[in-house]
Amino acid sequence: MLCNYILVFMLVNLVVCTEDCVTYDFGNDFQNFTSGACQGSWEHKKDHTIENGRSTSGITPSSEMSCTSSFIFPMHNGGELEVNVYYSIFSLTDILQVVVYQKELIGPDRIVGMESLNDNSIGRGRKTLKIGVVGSLRFNGYLTIFGQAFDVSSIFVDSFRYMSPYLTDKESCEIYDDNSEASTTSTQTSTEYSTESSTETSTESSSETSTETSTESSTETYTESSTESSTSSPENSTDPSPTGAPNLQYCVTNNFEENFHQLFGATGICSRTSRDSFERRSYSRFGPDSPHSLSTVFITPTHRVSCIASSPFTMHANGVLQVYVYLQTLSTSSDHISVMVYKKVSPTQEQIVGSFTTEPRRHRGWNIFSITLRGDEVYEGYVAFTGMVSIRSIALIDSFRYVPPAVDESSCVVYEQIPASTTEANDVLSTTDASDVSSSSVTSDVSPTTDANDVLSTTEEGEEENGCVVYPFGQDFNKLFSADGVCRFSQNWVLRNYASLRIASPHPESVSCIVPGSTSSCTSSFVFPMSASGVVEVKVYMEPMLMSDQVEVRVYQINENGSNAIVGTGIASRRFGWTTIRIHLTGSGDYRGQVAIFGRTSIRTFVVVDSFRYIPPNLDENQCLVYSKDHN
């Protein structure tokens, strides 16, 4: 067994490892941890001045982003990881985040849990970060610790422990020996898996969803159902007695249309897990089409770790939670949405009774995830959504419903017509292919040498009578721009609405922009008339993270023989915010040309391109405006 192997060869490094309990206290060093691809590294430190319990040894980050990864050990779905931290933080730029990964044989490792210090951790204190693990039934995993501490601030991680859901006595999984200041080694007996426990964690199949018709509107159904079960009848919703079960069979549906801020918030696990909340957005201003005529809004995570929890409502063992999710992942394996259902055991204790995490490579397009709940017969619980999405990807939740075991699912509808068949959480999903859903998929019907006059008749933007060419990225982007020609070895940029991003547009008339489709992206424009001494301007927003982050614009002269000649280049300045790349064209006389935009960015870098314009020689710039009142 892997853990036993580690125990034999790492006794000097203060590892205690069994099937159900893994502890580590950084007693002498952290040779069992490896440095990640970060600018800084963690440093092992002994600090007798820090009042942090029984430990005087730990690791601290540098002033640059630092990361370190642990050894690999067995984990289980529903397990819990605890990381003990002492902090003295005086800046909002100080960071501590712990990410738990499931090791994959093929493809990138999958995030199965994460936790960070909240923004309200300014000051001094000691905290235990508790991370619920949501992955496969049993897998090999590891944790990575990211950190950064500036100036007088300090972050001190002294230990961690992992406890599987099958651990019967958590007190037996101690990091430190009660009789010593710091632990050296100890032994434990592994808890055997029971057939009952293993079976209980698997999700049971649910009946296929059929086409249904409701006599009430979806918002009325949600308001009445959720209020009745969690607000109007608190004495019923909290009654744990099995005899009361027939009176507690309330269907709960939610489409986020009304009372969103009253019914959802940073409560429960979300009050101590993440910095951002999910955001509610409108389909009319975002990429994918709404899955139903009555569905107008959805919720989505931000580009950082996000979490939002529902109000409590009555749940039952073998009840089914169904969540309707859309995914279009273009750039990073960190894009995900996790669904966790918590049973409230006491005012201070909660237990996971169902969970699921999306996988970017498997769950593209629309998916319905069904989770069969575990636990006692009747209890009060809530649903928590966590997730993270890069600016190049889409991850959203349209709606969910909870169907009690004694309720016919045909009477529990979110909209007048429920979409097609459901997918079982632990089965291979029968997903809708992304190409079947209207989205921001990058396609092109025009070659990179297509003349502007062949396509500009379908759009309001293009060449004016005075030779000016303006284009605010949006309409007909996939016809006017492509990743062919000079961009054939790169991925195209992706069209996005500002409503889906965390920055405001530079002009009231600007509603959309393009973002990199990968860490190396390129898009080339339609061909239009240019002249030597003309000017090309491209409006760019950047938040660079690495020295290698760069947005470059090249202007090509298209010759009769098919060859291209560069007649101008420009690179965006490496400052945060909006900037304009201005390029004075060379060459001779008049010619046909095109603009290519290259982006080389890291995963954490934020870049958008709003628009470009071509100003002919001797033309007043005020006669060549992208918008009615140009703010350039």
Order of alpha helices (4+ residues) and beta strands (2+ residues): alpha-beta-beta-beta-beta-beta-beta-beta-beta-beta-beta-beta-beta-beta-alpha-alpha-alpha-beta-alpha-beta-beta-beta-beta-beta-beta-beta-beta-beta-beta-beta-beta-alpha-beta-beta-alpha-beta-beta-beta-beta-beta-beta-beta-beta-beta-beta
